Structures are given as C-alpha cells and as structure tokens.
C-alpha cells in the first residue's frame, strides 16, 4: 500500500537544525529525513519545536545552524527567488486553519496556485473542480471560506495544497480545529490522495490518533528528535 | 477492562432470528472483528445455559445440506433481559487493573527504568494504532470494522496519553514512592 522508496536517499533531510526565537531555542540540533512517498508523523508536546521544524524544512524560515537538503539542493544556499519557486511547485502546506483567502470562493482558492504558476483561469478552475471532487467538497466550490464548515474548509485547503502536484506536503496540525469525525475525513482524504500520487507528507501532530495515519513517527523532545524504538 | 457478557451478545445476535451455534459464532466474529473470536465450545455451553434459564429455546433443526444442527431462538424473557442489559450503565472503571500501570509502578519500586519501558510500550502502541487505522480507513471497510477499530484506537490513545503524562511525571512520582 505504501509507496515509500526505501532504496533511494531521503527526498528531504534536515541535519543538526538549530533555531532560536529570541532567547528561546526551539530547535537544538534536530535531524530528520523524509523519503519520497513517505508519510512521517512528527509528534511532541506543545512547545517542543514541531512547527519551527516544519518552517525550517519547508524553507519558510532559515535555521540558525544546520542544513536542509531537498532533492539534492541545500535550501540555505538558494536565492529567495528559487525558494519561492520550490514552495510554489514542489511543496504544499496545510495549517490548522486560516490559510484560505476569505474573499475568494473555494474553487478560486484551489485554482490560485495553478494561476500563479502560469495556468489560464478556465483550465485552473477546471482542475481545481476535480480536486474539490476528490475531497468531497465540489458542491461547495462557489462558497467562500466563511460559509464552509471547518472540515469542508480544511478539505478545500488540502485540495489547494495538492493541486500543483507537489512532491512534499507539510501539514501542521491539519485536524487540530476539527471534531474527531471531521478530522478523520480530512486525514483519510489526505492519506489516500498522497498515497495515490506518491506525495510525501510531513505531518505535525500532538494527537496519536492522527499520527497513526503515518508510516512512521519521530518524537520531538526539547528541540531534538528521537526516533521511536522498534517494538520488541 | 470489563468482561464482556457472552450471554447477552448471543441474545443480541438471536434478536434478528433463530440461528444455530456455528452461525452465531461466525456472526459474532464478523460483528466484533477486533474482539477475541468466540470458541465454538463457549457458544454451545452458553446456549445451553440460556435455555436452562428460559432466555432461549430450541427452535428445531436445520440441516441445510450438511450435518443436522440445532437452531435456537430467544424467548420473550430473553428479549426483555437483552433490553434490560443493553440499557444498563456499565460501572465507569471502578478499579484500575492494568498491566502497563502495574509494570510502571513495579519498575519504580524495584529501581528499574520505567522511562525506557514507557518509550518501548509507546512504540508498540503506535504500531498497533497504525494497523487499526489502516484497517478502518481501507476503502470499503464495513461499519462493524470501523466501530471496533475506533473503540480500540480510542482506548489505546487513552493509554498513550496516560503514558505521556507519566513519563513527564516520573521524577516526582519516583521521589514520592521512594519516601512512602
């Protein structure tokens, strides 16, 4: 079922990552590897540095020390223009809430990344409609985010993260604001779609029931990652 | 964990119509896919007790091309007993008797390494949760499978949350047990 490629090197790797916010060190030498097609859960208590790790790995912030390598490119050596391009074409991001643009319909929200990448409006909207269909929210395509339920908005956000065919999706507590059934629909949609498309997912969560959708789990403790022991 | 009542589960399965022992076992295992499968001997003994207590009766025999089998059906008393049991609240975990809890305390008492044990136990719990999640999110999973996987997942999650809190408390806890 899993499409993890165990033979090749990691698609995305962070090594010795250190990042401080003011005087607080959020990451203290964290290292993590994500293989192509792998769904990896990063767990840990609040304040353990999970979101900071995601921001470093997705090139949103630069670590103070350490390096992030994506498909052979070291992110810290890339000019901002190339980083932006990567974030647009190769990376998709889903947060807990709030990433949809409130003034646009769900359909236009999903079409937007394609239009930013140069697609025409009609083609982008047609593709966006197909993605909304896959996530069971095509009927809500003409509604604005404020008119969607939390679960519908989150499924539209997933469609937006996946519409460009990214190789990695970064999901930061994607079900954190949802009740358990809505959360389950979002996770099932994310996992099925990622597996079909061979998309790798870095899933940040504090909820073991969400982490259980992943192939593997690593735990952040005090800003460093501990792979979990294999059960005897 | 509160012991499940095989009597009441069989009465529940008989509520949809007369059935024989083998069929009851098969339907039990389908309806409760994550439960321990019923032994045929247990089904047979329980049916005899239900008959003895007037909650079920022999309905006839059914050969269906194979060997002859006795079919059973629930009596009116059986239906009333099932309704009574199904509406009765279960005691909300009056005693804590859990192997994980016992091991952690024993490990603290004996100067062992409870933190290492908790990490290994967490990995085993997560592995089981991944299996259950795959089972319930597979396309075409039926309701019985989803319900039973949900039940198991939520209980494993409760264990995990207790283990996480305990790992965080361990230093304090150890000090308290030491001075007791």
Interface residues (C-beta under 8 A of the other chain):
Chain A: X1 X45 X184 X187 X188 X191 X192 X207 X208 X209 X211 X212 X213 X214 X215 X217 X228 X229 X230 X231 X232
Chain B: X119 X120 X122 X123 X124 X125 X126 X127 X129 X130 X132 X133 X134 X137 X139 X153 X154 X156 X157 X160 X161 X164 X168
